[in-house]
Amino acid sequence: TMAKVLGMHALELKPGVDEKEFEEFITRDVLPLYQKVPGQFAYLLKGDRGVRSGKYLAVIEIESSERRDHIYPAVGDDWGLADDAKQALEGTDPIWEKLSTFIVEFPDPGFTDYLMVSG
């Protein structure tokens, strides 16, 4: 069986952002966009204990590394988006623009994709 991929993206809120408003926006507007592209889901997590307590993490779950490589192909020094994914996300630019009013940067330049070893 192919291993799932979990992409971990730390989210840094801009100063003065209302957390409840941010959480509602992500849940209502951003997370469903990931489900428009078959083979992936996304979740919003908030640190509860430890170093990142109170801070947010976006987790993007993709069914396999092959599927991830299809959706997000490597393009030079950057990551692209497959044509079918672009079509599925057509007209969603205003949502991504609004996201940038809440958080410093996305995707997280320090992100890591993890392959699920167990489970």
Residue pairs with C-beta under 8 A, 6 or more apart in sequence:
2 63
2 64
2 65
2 66
3 64
3 65
3 115
3 116
3 117
4 61
4 62
4 63
4 64
4 115
4 116
5 61
5 62
5 63
5 64
5 65
5 67
5 68
5 113
5 114
5 115
5 116
6 59
6 60
6 61
6 62
6 113
6 114
6 116
7 58
7 59
7 60
7 61
7 62
7 68
7 111
7 112
7 113
7 114
8 57
8 58
8 59
8 108
8 111
8 112
8 113
8 114
9 57
9 58
9 59
9 60
9 106
9 107
9 108
9 111
10 52
10 55
10 56
10 57
10 108
10 110
10 111
11 55
11 56
11 57
11 58
11 103
11 106
11 108
12 55
12 103
12 104
12 105
13 19
13 22
13 56
13 102
13 103
13 104
14 101
14 102
14 103
14 104
17 102
17 103
21 102
22 56
22 102
22 103
23 44
23 46
25 98
25 99
25 102
26 44
26 58
26 99
27 44
29 95
29 98
30 42
30 95
30 99
31 41
31 42
31 43
31 44
33 42
33 89
33 92
33 95
34 40
34 41
34 42
34 60
35 41
35 42
36 88
36 89
37 71
37 84
37 85
37 88
37 89
39 62
39 63
39 64
39 67
39 71
40 60
40 61
40 62
40 63
40 67
40 71
41 60
41 61
42 58
42 59
42 60
42 61
43 58
43 59
43 61
44 56
44 57
44 58
44 59
45 56
45 57
45 58
45 59
46 54
46 55
46 56
46 57
47 53
47 54
47 55
47 56
47 57
58 106
58 108
62 68
62 71
65 113
65 115
68 113
70 82
71 81
71 82
71 85
72 79
72 80
72 81
72 82
72 85
73 79
73 80
73 81
73 82
74 80
79 107
81 89
99 106
100 106
